[in-house]
Amino acid sequence: MTVTSVPNATDGNFAIMNARVPIAVCDGIRLRDADAASGLATADLFIRDGRLAARPDTQEGISIDAAGTLVLPGFVDMHVHLDKAYTVHRTGLPDGGLLDAVRLSIADAPNRTEDDLRARMRRSLQRAYANGTVALRTHLDTPELPDQSPAWRVFATLRDEFGDMLSLQAVALMALERVDDADYSDRCAQLSRLGGVLGMFVPPAMENANRLDRLFSLAAKHELDVDFHVDETLDPKAGGLAMIADAVQRTGFARRVVVGHCCSLSAQPHDQAAATLDLVAKAGLHVVALPTTNLFLQDRGAGRTPRLRGLTLVKEMRERAIPVSFASDNICDPFFPFGDFDMFEIMRETVRVAHLEGEIGAWADAFSRRPAETLGLAGHGRLAPGLPADFVQFAATDWIDLFCRSRLARCVVRNGRPVDGAFLQRRDIFTAQEKA
Ligand SMILES: Nc1ccnc(=O)[nH]1
């Protein structure tokens, strides 16, 4: 495919005409030819000094004809595990599900020296950036005090190194039993100084109301948001999610609470799941669904075909206005041995697994705007005048076209400049379609 370079398009005064954009991720951009069924509209994107602008500059600028190609805002990947990424070659694959992966991961932990972590975490961030992600939240296993954690030390240096490229947040992931430790309050204090988020892995069917109460009271005292791994199991008895929602209401915890996975909902009778979802909505929890890891780890067993897929009840959540995002989770590690920190891949998989094909326009925010709001990053995840011109242009003109071809050209644009290659223009798109 020929990619045409656009002379002077980086001079900071130009326009991308006739882009097709999801209405759900646009604010203050003039839209035309809006289509309610697809949730798409046509827009001209004006770029000045690396930012989106409401109007073209008065001077004559360069204009690029996007010819109806899709433009999505830069992706926000709100749940990954940078400290484990690219370890699967040394850990091997799990025979069983989640707890088997945890076992392999713990066995590999002594290999995670600072040099090892730095190399793998940097590679991860480079892939995320190249694929069009603008912000990312990572969990970091933190069995020790955060001040003594090599992963946190490496994270701090990489946050500086990638400062202009990626907005980064980190969560100290620890098991729920840690709450009983005498140094738990110190842990929270250190984490707060590091600007981190309190993470909790609630092992399947190990939820405990007293521990949750203590967790929320200390999180409130140390001004920490909380981000859970919960009910990552098909055991219908796992009810950690409902217990978290109850604990938030009981303790009056007012800071942001994210719940990840929530797979057991998919195995519960309708009324039980619906009652939990009502509680989740009332407690104001934010959900992140992680379909690729669930496909890999749920209903997994040697020599048998998986029957159940573990995706949480995202449509029923949305019906209740619960904020739902999707994210990458594990990449090339024993929890998921594939992946490329590519939120477009997550979008493509999710549309298929969750049957979103008839309502993609309504869900388009779940990979950018929604997670940005959940992470408190209002400057990301939208196309709006005044925000950095961070977006991804695809050589496709509607949703079906976008998700049909696995070899699909994209142009990642940051601060108005293509990161690699050039903007896709009419001739690129039609050449690609004819060849396909
Ligand atoms: N799904 C996961 C659970 C716990 N730790 C991970 O890295 N991933």
The ligand as an SDF file (V2000), in Angstrom:
LIG
                    3D

  8  8  0  0  0  0  0  0  0  0999 V2000
   -5.9440  -11.4400   35.6880 N   0  0  0  0  0  0  0  0  0  0  0  0
   -4.9400  -11.2500   36.5850 C   0  0  0  0  0  0  0  0  0  0  0  0
   -5.1070  -11.4700   37.9440 C   0  0  0  0  0  0  0  0  0  0  0  0
   -4.0500  -11.2480   38.7760 C   0  0  0  0  0  0  0  0  0  0  0  0
   -2.8710  -10.8380   38.2940 N   0  0  0  0  0  0  0  0  0  0  0  0
   -2.7170  -10.6480   36.9730 C   0  0  0  0  0  0  0  0  0  0  0  0
   -1.6320  -10.2660   36.4940 O   0  0  0  0  0  0  0  0  0  0  0  0
   -3.7530  -10.8490   36.1380 N   0  0  0  0  0  0  0  0  0  0  0  0
  1  2  1  0
  2  3  2  0
  2  8  1  0
  3  4  1  0
  4  5  2  0
  5  6  1  0
  6  7  2  0
  6  8  1  0
M  END
$$$$
